[in-house]
Amino acid sequence: MTGLAMTGLATSGLARLAVHSWGVAGSVRGAGIVGRAGWGAPRGGAADVWSLGLANRLVGNIATLAAFESSGGLDVEVVGASVLVAVAGAEADIAVTGGPTVAWGTPTVLPVGARLRILRCRHGARTMVAVRGGLHPGAHCDDGDDVLVAVGPDPGTAVSLMPAVPMPRPERLIVWPGPRLDWFDEAAWRTLCTSAFEVAPASNRVGVRLVGARFQRTVTQELVSEGMVEGAIQVPPSGHPIMMLADHPTTGGYPVIAVVDPSHLGHIAQLSAGDEVRFRAVALWPRGGVDPD
Amino acid sequence: MPRLLPYGPTAVLAEYASVDQVLAVAQRLHTNRLDGVIDGVIDVVPAARTVLVTYGPDVDIGLLHRLLVEPVDVVADPASAHPPRRHTVIEVVYDGCDLEAVAGACSLSVDEVVELHCGAVYTAAFCGFMPGFAYLTGLDPRLTMPRRDVPRPRVPAGSVAIADNFSAVYPAVSPGGWNLLGHTEAVMWDEASATPALLVPGSTVRFVVR
């Protein structure tokens, strides 16, 4: 009789992963926690956060959910219900019994009873195995033959799954000063970082049009066309800003007052007509020291 | 002295006194990328007075700024600042709906407009507005005239046009405010090609009557 059977997990309808072996340096890792270094705590979390993110996205999770990190020897069994898994990070020799082959970078459904083993890492040191819904991170206990990952309310028993959650939308989009900020009046930067704008219906893949506060130019000469980036906020003569999207013209003849931080480009692409948009100045920039509140 | 203008964490806009300096700097960047002197540059977008450069985290930002601001030898003919490229001849049917208006505004006959437009060798200074749309310098100054007051909602693909001191060919149907002289069958943008733009900065062009 194994420890697994003794905990009664096999009869549960909830998908779980029972860990038969952690192998070399195996663990469950999310993105870690920053901001505690002064207290002596490093970030922790997955060593390769990019691969954690890729494995998670392959199974439809947000990038930071916890997944297995293995340098070889991880051995897990699917219990309760089938799961969707994906492997990223170091390429590895992967063995599956009781289910389909799992290849690097390919989301695969493993049925109940399937056993997944990360045998050996190749071309890298750490393989990430993400599971649809994410793993509940926590302490694990060494309990006879079967080692079971801790699960939220009942540490030391099993790993369970939670539903995928869409990326939360930031309350304010971070903006950097644009090349022609000095073509606008003194109040423009403060206006940009303190006003509420609304997405206009004429928005498309070229740009998201905003209505709300308007911007006054102090330099009124014609601007000869110049290059624009995705996320550039251009102000045409109407004074209503436009945020450039994926199909924006590569050059434009209206002054660019600000640039949305690249990390927020996905969010501006998801804005719909009627949505409210607010900005905040990037704090890294000396001129950005406008506190919107 | 060129000015470097801020453009967020992944781009910089350099501003110059003339389009010749723009072409020379864009060419210098091109050469240094090809030679592996500078890595991490993603896009170089020359325009009339500026060069926009976007980059990734592996760029040497100090080197990039030096390549943008250090003086360049500007030669009188911007075409010679580029390595030799295939010269392109574009056949044009001069039947544009602004032909007579241009002639009137420039106090020329329609035949003289066509003759002057065909008489010049143009250089693609930069591209923009839409994929494959090259701003061609070298227009005879007698043909200089502003954009239309009210842009057309639909300019046909292949339209050959002028505005200010530039000529251009519309690669695809689009709204547009340039003065239309005629049309060409030339394919300005071929999405399926590895080199989709017929004209890139530095290309030389002549128009001939078809």
Interface residues (C-beta under 8 A of the other chain):
Chain A: W176 P177 G178 P179 R180 V224 S225 E226 G227 M228 V229 G231 A232 P249 T250 T251 V256 V259 V260 D261 P262 V282 W285
Chain B: L5 P6 Y7 G8 P9 T10 A11 L13 D43 V45 P46 A47 A48 R49 T50 V51 L52 T54 F126 C127 G128 F129 M130
